[in-house]
Amino acid sequence: MNHPKLLITGHRGLVGQVLWHGLKDTFELYGVDLHEDASKENLFQANIANPDEVDAVFKQISQLSHVVHLAGDPRADADWESVWVNNIAGTKNVYEAAKTCGIKRVVFASSNHVTGAYEGLPPSLHTRPTPIVIRPEDPIRPDGFYGVSKAAGEAIARMYYELYGIESVCLRIGTVLKDDDPTRNPRHESTWLSHRDLIQLVKKCLLADVKFAVYYGVSNNRRRFWNISNAEAEIGYRPESDASRNS
C-alpha cells in the first residue's frame, strides 16, 4: 500500500520529532530543516526564509500531497526582525511552493500566543488565575511579535485557500513538553498538549474532510480555557490526556 507523501518543515524540533515517530505508519515522511544532514534519505537542508531553497525541496519530492509547516523562530519573545524573516516570510514561501507544486493540504503550526493577551500582557502575562474560555472565532489578541507572526501565518493560509484552493488547518498549539510531564508548571494544567493527543490531532487534520479551519491544540485538561468544540465536531478530535491526572 502506498502512503501519501508528507513533508514536515522544521522536523528536527520537538513537535516535529513527536510527529515523525507518530505519523510514520500513515504517511511516507520527508523532512526539511535548517540544520540537516542532507545525505540521509528523505531529509533536506534548507532555510525556510529563502524562497528558492524551499521551492527546490518541494520540487524534489514527486507526488507530494501534504505538508505540516512547523519551521520558524519558536521563541515566544522573539524580536520583530526574526519573526518577519523566519515566520512570516517563511510561511509565505512554504505556501507559494505548495501552490507551485499542487499540494492538497497544509497543516500550519500556529500558536496560542495569537490570543495570548486574553491572559494578560507582560510582565503580568499568564498570571490570571481563571482566564475566560477563548474560542477560535474570538478576535485575535497577540501577546508579542511572535503571536503577531502566527496570526499573519493564519492570514496567509486563508488567502492561499481563498485564491488558490490550498486546504489548510491552522493549529493554535498549546504546551508540548519534551518529557510530556505537565506537573512542573501550574499553567500547564490548562495548556498541556500531550504527545499522543498531538499525534491524533495532526493526523485528523491531515486526513479529515475540511477545507479551512482554525483549532486549538490542547489535551482534555479539566482546567483548559481554550474551546475545542469545533475540532471535536468537524474532525472528531477526542483528546485522551488530562494534566490533572498526571499530578
N, C-alpha and C positions, 0 to 999 in steps of 0.2 A: 504494500500500500504506500503510495506517495503522499507524504505530508506536505501541506502548504509551506512555502518558504517565508520565514520571519527574520527580519533584521532588527537587532536590538542596538540602538546607539547608546554609547556610554555603558556598555555591558560589563565593564570591569568594576563598576561601582557596587555598592551594597544591594540596591534594588535589582540592578542588572544581574548580579550573581544569583540572587534568590530566584529570579525568573528563569535564568539559564538552566538551572537544575530542575525547576518545576515545570517547564514547558517543553523539555526535550523529547517527551514521548508523544507530543501532539503536533509539533512543528519541526521542520528542518531549519535549524538555527544558524544564523550568521551574526557576527558581532563586529562593531566598529568602535574604536576608542582612540583617544589622543595618544595614549601610550600603549602600544600593542606590538607583539611580535607577529608581523605580517606573514612570516613564513609558516605559521600554523594554519591548518585547513579551516576555511570558513571564517577566518578572522582578518580584519583590515585595520590599518592605521590611517587616521585622517583627523584633521582639525575641522570640527563641525562649523567653525566660523568661516571656513574657506569654501565658497560655493563650488569651485572646480573640483576640490578633493571629495566633497560629498557626492557630487554628480558622478564622479569616476567610480566610487564604491557602488552606488546603486546600479550603474550600468554593467558592472562585473557579475552581477547575480541575475542570471536569466530566470524569468518567470517569478520574480519576487512579487509577493502579493500583500504582505502585511509588514508593518513597522511599529515597533514600540520605541518612542523617542524619549530617552532619558538624559542624553548628554547635555552638558551645560555647567555653569557655575552653581553648585548646590548650596552655597552658604546663604543662610537667611539674612546675614548682614553684609552681603556682597555690595560693592560700590557700583555706581551707575556705569562707569566705563566698562567694567567687566560684564555686567548683565546685558548691556547693549550689544556687545560683540558676541558673547557666548550663548546667551539665552534668546534674545530677540532676533538678531540676525541669524544665529544658528538654527533656530526653529524655522525661520523663513526659508533657509537653504534646504532643510530637510523636506519641507512641503513642496518647494519648487522641484526638487529631484523626484519626489513622489509623483508630481504631475507629469513630468517628462517621461517617467518610466511606467506610468499607468498603474500605480499602486492602488489596491482596493480600499485599504483601511489603515489609518494611523491611530494608535493609542498614545496620546500625549501626556507625559507626566507633568501635570500642573501641580499646584500646592495649596495646602490650607492657608498659606500666607496671602493668598488672593483676598481672603476675607479675615485676615488676622486681626485687623483693628477692631473687630467686634469684641475682642478680648482685651482691649486697651491698647495703648501706644507706649513705646519706650519712653521713660525707663520702667513704666508700670505694666508693660506687656506681659500677658499670661498670669496676672496676679488676681484677676477677678475670680471669686470663689465659684460662682454659678453663672456662666455666660448664657445668653439666650440661645435657644435652638436655632441654628443657622441652616438655611435651606439653599440649595443650588441656585434658585431663582432670586434670592435676595441680592440687592445691589452690592457690587464688589467694594471692599474696604481694605486695600492693601496696607500692610504694616511696614513697608520699606520698599526699596528699589527691587529687591528680589521678588516680592509679591507683585509689583508692577510688571516685571518681566514675564511672570507666569500668566498674568491677566492678558498681556499682549499676545502671548502664545495661544491662549484660548481664542482671541480675536482672529489671529492668523488662521487657526484651524477652521473657524467658522467661515472665513472668507473663502478659503480653498474648497470648502464643501459647497458653498453657495455658487461660486463661479465655475468650479471645475468638477464637482461631484465626488471629491475625495471624502469618503466617510471618515468620521473622527469621533473618538471618545476622549474627553478631557478628564483626567482623574486628579482631583484635589487630594493628594496623598497626605495622610496623617503622619504618625511617627512609626517608622520602620527601624528596628533596632538590630544591631549585629548579633547580640546574644538572645534576641527575641524575648527579653525579660522586661516587662513594663513596671516592675515593682520599685525601682530605684528613684522614680520621679513622680510626684503626685499628679502632675498634668497628664502623664502617660496613662493614667487610669481612665482618662477620657479620650485620648488621641491615638492610642496604640493601634497599629495595623499589623497583625501577626503575619508571619511568613506564609502560613497556609491560606489565610484569607487574602493576602496579596496575590498569590498564585491563582486562586479561584476567581478573584475579581478581574484580573487582567485576561485570563483565559476566556471568561464570558464576554468581556468587552471586545475581544478579537473575533469571537465566533457568533455572537448574538445578532439578531436581525434588527439592528438600529442603524440609523444614518448619521445622526449627530446627537451627542449627549454630553452633559457635564455631571459627574458623580463625585461624591466624597468617598475617599478610600479610608475606611476605618472599620475596626472589628466591632463585635457585638457587645461593646463595653456598656455596663449599666449607667455609667456617668457620661457617655458620649453626648456631645452637644451639636453634632452635625447630623442633619437629616439625610437618611439614605433610602427613603421610601421610593424614590424614582428608580434607583438601581435595583431594588427588590422587585418592583413591578415590571420594569422593562427588560431586564436581563436575567432575572431570577437569582440575584446575588443573595446568598444566605451565609453571612459570617458566622463562624463557629466559635471563635475565641472571645473570651471576656477577661479583661485585665483584672477584674475583681477576684476572679477565681484563681489567678496566678499569685495572689498576695498571701 
